[in-house]
């Protein structure tokens, strides 16, 4: 009996989560309650479920949750790293662009916000990226990606077990 391997499903799920998050226009899927992240968790579980079909083993919620969490952790690392690399190779300072856009459309920013925008702008000028924004992005990603990845994976387990109930 072949023992199913969870590494391949985790790679598939992580790839889908990461690709949806980093491609322009495609990343708008995540506006709808992180649907792209949940799709990655579902894809990982689906791949694992396909492996289980030949073994006679049942797909459990525990397996799905772990696949979704691991996909989310890896994807959070990759997405944050991609954002960091992108900002390092970019010639522009996004904080200046944001402040310019706010001025053009007439949005008055509170003094505290302007102070933080100036701080982040100085970080971009000094380092080529903002360490503060990178850390905030990583912390939020490392919370949201595993959370929504596991939700998508558990929804996948529920759907796949109803579609094709395990044989006892």
C-alpha positions in Angstrom: 0.0 0.0 0.0 1.4 3.4 -1.0 1.5 5.9 1.8 0.2 9.3 0.6 2.8 12.1 0.6 1.6 15.5 1.9 4.6 17.4 0.4 3.2 17.5 -3.2 -0.2 18.8 -2.1 1.4 21.4 0.1 3.6 22.5 -2.9 0.4 22.7 -5.1 -1.5 24.7 -2.5 1.3 27.0 -1.8 1.9 27.7 -5.5 -1.7 28.6 -6.1 -1.9 30.9 -3.1 1.3 32.6 -4.0 0.6 33.0 -7.7 -2.8 34.5 -7.0 -1.4 36.9 -4.4 1.5 38.2 -6.6 0.0 38.5 -10.0 -1.6 41.8 -10.8 -5.4 41.7 -11.5 -5.5 38.0 -10.4 -4.8 39.2 -6.8 -8.2 40.9 -6.8 -9.7 37.5 -6.1 -8.4 37.9 -2.5 -10.7 40.9 -2.1 -13.6 38.5 -1.8 -12.8 37.2 1.7 -9.4 35.9 0.8 -10.9 33.6 -1.8 -7.5 33.0 -3.5 -5.9 31.9 -0.3 -8.8 29.6 0.4 -8.5 28.2 -3.2 -4.9 27.3 -2.5 -5.9 25.4 0.6 -8.7 23.7 -1.3 -6.2 22.7 -4.1 -3.8 21.2 -1.7 -6.6 19.1 -0.1 -7.9 18.1 -3.5 -4.4 16.9 -4.5 -4.1 14.9 -1.3 -7.6 13.5 -1.7 -6.6 12.3 -5.2 -3.6 10.5 -3.6 -5.9 8.9 -1.0 -8.2 7.4 -3.7 -5.9 4.4 -4.3 -5.1 3.7 -0.7 -8.5 3.2 0.9 -7.7 5.8 3.6 -10.2 8.5 4.5 -9.5 12.2 4.2 -9.7 13.7 7.6 -10.3 17.3 8.8 -7.0 17.1 10.6 -5.2 16.3 7.4 -7.0 19.1 5.6 -6.3 21.7 8.3 -2.6 20.8 8.5 -2.3 21.1 4.7 -4.0 24.4 4.7 -1.9 25.8 7.6 1.4 24.7 6.0 0.4 26.0 2.6 -0.5 29.3 4.3 2.8 29.6 6.2 4.9 28.9 3.1 2.9 31.2 1.0 3.1 34.0 3.5 6.9 33.8 3.5 7.0 33.7 -0.3 4.5 36.6 -0.8 6.4 38.8 1.7 9.7 38.0 0.1 8.4 38.7 -3.3 7.1 42.1 -2.1 10.4 42.9 -0.5 12.3 42.0 -3.7 9.9 44.0 -5.8 10.4 47.1 -3.6 14.2 46.7 -3.7 14.3 46.6 -7.5 11.8 49.4 -7.8 13.1 52.9 -8.6 10.1 54.7 -7.1 9.2 55.6 -3.6 5.6 54.4 -3.1 5.0 56.7 -0.1 5.6 59.8 -2.3 3.2 58.4 -4.9 0.5 57.9 -2.2 1.0 61.4 -0.7 0.8 62.9 -4.2 -2.4 60.9 -5.0 -4.0 62.1 -1.8 -3.1 65.7 -2.6 -4.5 65.3 -6.1 -7.9 64.0 -5.0 -8.1 66.4 -2.1 -7.8 64.0 0.9 -6.5 65.8 4.0 -4.4 63.4 6.0 -4.2 63.8 9.8 -0.8 65.1 11.1 -0.1 61.7 12.7 -0.6 59.9 9.4 1.6 62.4 7.5 4.3 61.8 10.2 4.2 58.1 9.6 4.1 58.5 5.8 7.2 60.7 6.1 8.9 58.1 8.2 8.2 55.3 5.7 9.3 57.5 2.9 12.6 58.2 4.6 13.0 54.4 5.1 12.5 53.9 1.3 15.0 56.6 0.5 17.6 55.2 3.0 17.2 51.4 2.4 15.4 51.0 -0.9 12.5 49.4 1.1 10.7 50.0 4.3 11.7 47.5 7.0 8.6 48.6 9.1 6.2 47.9 6.2 7.9 44.6 5.5 7.6 43.5 9.1 3.9 44.6 9.3 3.2 42.8 6.0 4.9 39.6 7.2 3.1 39.6 10.5 -0.3 40.1 8.9 0.5 37.5 6.2 1.7 34.9 8.7 -1.7 35.3 10.5 -4.1 35.6 7.5 -2.6 33.0 5.1 -2.6 30.0 7.4 -6.0 31.0 8.8 -7.8 31.3 5.5 -5.7 28.5 3.9 -7.0 26.1 6.6 -10.6 27.4 6.2 -10.4 26.6 2.4 -8.8 23.2 3.1 -11.5 22.3 5.7 -14.2 23.4 3.3 -12.5 21.2 0.7 -12.5 18.2 3.1 -16.2 18.7 3.8 -17.0 19.0 0.1 -14.9 16.1 -1.0 -16.1 13.8 1.7 -19.8 14.6 0.8 -19.1 14.1 -2.9 -17.4 10.8 -2.4 -17.9 9.4 1.1 -15.0 7.3 2.5 -15.6 3.6 2.3 -15.6 2.0 5.8 
